[in-house]
Amino acid sequence: AVAVYQKRKNEVRERRFFPEAIRRREPLLADVIDDYLKRVEGQLRSYRDYDRYGETWKDVLGNKTLAQIVPGDIERYLAK
């Protein structure tokens, strides 16, 4: 614990410490889609379409975090 404390103090002193990056969890695309669909269920007339589109994107990119998805991933899928 002392070594970690000293390391943090050195990082702060050298202006290399960014506390917002520590313990930050990046959500998976599948989790974000599921959360969104739960929130809008019963509010959208086209919910079935959104659900179907969500399943498609979860199959393609669901195991990636939002930060890992780049425009090239989407373009490759659309090119298939």
N, C-alpha and C positions, 0 to 999 in steps of 0.2 A: 504494500500500500504506500509505503514511503517512497519507493522508486517511482510509482505512477504519479504521486504528488509532485516530486521533483521534476519529472518529465513535463507535466502540465505547466509548472512555473516557468520552466525554460521556454516552452512554446509560447506562453503569454509574453514573456520578455522579448522573444524574437519575432513577435507578431505573426506567429504561425498557428495559433490556436483559434478554432472556430467552433464554439460550443453548439451551434445549431446542427452541426454535422454529426455530433455524438448521439448515439442511440436513436437515430432517425430511421424510421421504418418506411420503406417505399412500398406502397400497396401494389398488389398484382392487378393486372387489367381485369381478370375474372372477378375479383372481389369488388372492384369499382363498378363493374357492370351489374353485378347482383345487387349491390347497395342501391344503385340508381333505379333499377327495375322495381325493387321493393318500395321505394319512396313514391314512384309515380303510378303504381298499380291502382286502378280504379279512377285515375284522373285523365288518362289518355284514351281516346277512342281507338287509336291504332296500337294499343298495347301489345297485341299479338304479333304485329310486325316488328316492334322494337324487341320483343322477346326472341323472335326468330333471328333477327340481326345480331343480337347479343350472343346467342348461342354460336353463330358462325364465327364471330370475332374471338370468342373464348376458345373455340377449337383451334383457331389459327395462332393467336397470340396470347392466350390466357395464362401461360406460365411465365410471362415476362412482366417486369414491373413497368410502370408508366414511364420511368426515366430511361428504361432500356429500349423502348420502342422508338424507332426512327422512321422518317418518311419512306425510306427504302424498303422497309418491311411491308408496309401497306402497298406500295407500288408493285413489289414482287408478287404479292397475293393477287392483286387486281390483274396482273399480266397473265396469270394462269388461265 
